[in-house]
C-alpha cells in the first residue's frame, strides 16, 4: 500500500511539472539585420561578393533580377545561447545559403529580402523576424537573386 502511495505521488508530481516542460516557447524577435551581416562578414562566413538588401532598401545601380522568390529556412540549436545569439546564427546560415545560390546563378546581390516565417511575409528595411524557443531558433527568408551594375 505504501509503494502505491509513493507511485501515485510521483505520478502527480510528474504531471504537475510536465505542462511547463511540454509547452514549447516561441518568442518572436526582430533583430538588426546589418549587425548579423557584419558579424558573418567579419568572421569570414560571408565573403562580401554578394550584397544583401532587405525589402524597402534599394541598391545603387541597375538591378536585374535573375531568379525571384528564392526561399530558405534555417534553424539552429538554441540551447545555452541567448535568443539574440541563436537568431544571429540562424540568419547567418540562411545568408550563406543565399550567397551560394546567388553565386551559382551568376548574381551578385539578393534583393527584396523579407522574412517568410510560416509563409507569412514580414518586410522591414532594418530588421528580420526570428522565432526562438528553449531548444531551437529559426529564420525563414524570401528574396530575389539579382545582378547590380
C-alpha positions as CSV (number, residue, x, y, z in Angstrom):
1,X,0.0,0.0,0.0
2,X,2.8,2.4,0.9
3,X,4.5,1.7,-2.5
4,X,1.3,2.5,-4.3
5,X,1.1,5.9,-2.5
6,X,4.7,6.6,-3.5
7,X,4.0,5.8,-7.1
8,X,0.8,7.9,-7.1
9,X,2.7,10.8,-5.5
10,X,5.5,10.5,-8.1
11,X,2.9,10.4,-10.9
12,X,1.2,13.5,-9.6
13,X,4.5,15.4,-9.3
14,X,5.4,14.5,-12.9
15,X,2.0,15.5,-14.2
16,X,2.3,18.9,-12.4
17,X,5.7,19.7,-13.9
18,X,5.0,18.2,-17.4
19,X,2.9,21.0,-18.8
20,X,5.6,23.6,-18.2
21,X,8.2,21.4,-19.9
22,X,5.9,20.3,-22.8
23,X,4.7,23.7,-23.7
24,X,7.1,25.0,-26.3
25,X,8.3,28.6,-26.1
26,X,8.1,30.5,-29.4
27,X,9.4,34.0,-28.8
28,X,9.3,36.3,-31.9
29,X,12.2,38.7,-32.1
30,X,13.1,41.4,-34.7
31,X,16.9,41.8,-34.5
32,X,19.0,44.2,-36.5
33,X,19.8,42.7,-39.9
34,X,23.1,44.6,-40.7
35,X,24.6,43.6,-37.3
36,X,24.3,39.9,-38.3
37,X,25.6,40.6,-41.8
38,X,28.7,42.4,-40.4
39,X,29.3,39.7,-37.9
40,X,29.2,37.0,-40.6
41,X,31.5,39.0,-42.9
42,X,34.0,39.7,-40.1
43,X,34.1,36.0,-39.2
44,X,34.6,35.0,-42.9
45,X,31.3,33.2,-43.2
46,X,30.2,35.6,-45.9
47,X,32.9,36.6,-48.4
48,X,31.4,40.0,-49.4
49,X,30.9,39.0,-53.1
50,X,27.1,39.0,-52.7
51,X,25.3,42.0,-51.1
52,X,22.0,41.7,-49.2
53,X,19.2,44.2,-49.4
54,X,16.1,44.0,-47.3
55,X,12.8,44.9,-48.8
56,X,12.5,48.7,-48.7
57,X,16.1,49.3,-49.4
58,X,17.4,49.8,-52.9
59,X,20.9,49.2,-54.2
60,X,22.6,52.0,-56.1
61,X,22.7,51.0,-59.7
62,X,20.7,49.0,-62.2
63,X,19.1,45.9,-60.8
64,X,18.4,42.9,-63.0
65,X,16.5,40.0,-61.3
66,X,17.8,36.6,-62.3
67,X,15.6,34.5,-60.1
68,X,12.7,35.7,-57.9
69,X,11.1,34.1,-54.9
70,X,14.0,32.1,-53.7
71,X,13.4,30.8,-50.1
72,X,15.4,29.3,-47.3
73,X,14.6,28.3,-43.8
74,X,17.3,27.7,-41.2
75,X,17.2,26.5,-37.7
76,X,19.9,26.3,-35.1
77,X,20.3,24.8,-31.7
78,X,19.4,27.5,-29.2
79,X,20.3,25.5,-26.1
80,X,22.5,27.5,-23.8
81,X,22.5,30.5,-26.2
82,X,20.9,33.9,-25.9
83,X,17.9,34.4,-28.2
84,X,19.8,37.1,-30.0
85,X,22.8,34.9,-30.5
86,X,20.8,32.0,-31.8
87,X,18.8,34.2,-34.1
88,X,22.0,35.8,-35.5
89,X,23.4,32.3,-36.1
90,X,20.3,31.1,-37.9
91,X,20.2,34.3,-40.1
92,X,23.9,33.9,-41.0
93,X,23.2,30.3,-42.0
94,X,20.3,31.5,-44.2
95,X,22.6,34.2,-45.8
96,X,25.3,31.7,-46.5
97,X,22.7,29.6,-48.4
98,X,21.6,32.7,-50.3
99,X,25.2,33.7,-51.1
100,X,25.9,30.2,-52.5
101,X,22.7,30.3,-54.6
102,X,23.5,33.8,-55.9
103,X,27.0,32.8,-56.9
104,X,25.7,29.6,-58.7
105,X,23.1,31.8,-60.6
106,X,25.7,34.4,-61.6
107,X,24.2,37.0,-59.3
108,X,26.0,39.5,-57.0
109,X,23.1,40.5,-54.8
110,X,20.0,39.3,-53.1
111,X,17.3,42.0,-53.2
112,X,13.8,42.4,-51.8
113,X,14.7,40.2,-48.8
114,X,11.8,39.6,-46.5
115,X,11.2,37.3,-43.5
116,X,8.9,34.5,-44.5
117,X,8.2,32.6,-41.3
118,X,5.3,30.0,-41.9
119,X,4.9,31.7,-45.4
120,X,3.8,35.0,-43.8
121,X,6.0,37.8,-45.1
122,X,7.4,40.4,-42.8
123,X,9.1,43.3,-44.7
124,X,11.3,45.8,-42.8
125,X,14.2,47.8,-44.0
126,X,16.3,47.2,-40.9
127,X,15.1,44.1,-39.1
128,X,14.4,40.4,-39.7
129,X,12.0,38.1,-38.0
130,X,13.3,35.2,-35.8
131,X,11.5,32.7,-33.7
132,X,13.4,31.5,-30.6
133,X,12.5,28.6,-28.3
134,X,14.2,26.8,-25.5
135,X,15.7,24.3,-27.9
136,X,15.7,25.8,-31.4
137,X,15.7,29.2,-33.1
138,X,14.7,29.7,-36.7
139,X,14.8,32.2,-39.6
140,X,12.9,31.9,-42.9
141,X,13.7,34.3,-45.7
142,X,12.5,35.0,-49.2
143,X,14.3,37.1,-51.8
144,X,15.3,37.7,-55.4
145,X,18.7,36.8,-56.8
146,X,20.0,39.7,-58.9
147,X,22.9,41.5,-60.6
148,X,23.5,45.1,-59.6
149,X,25.6,47.2,-62.0
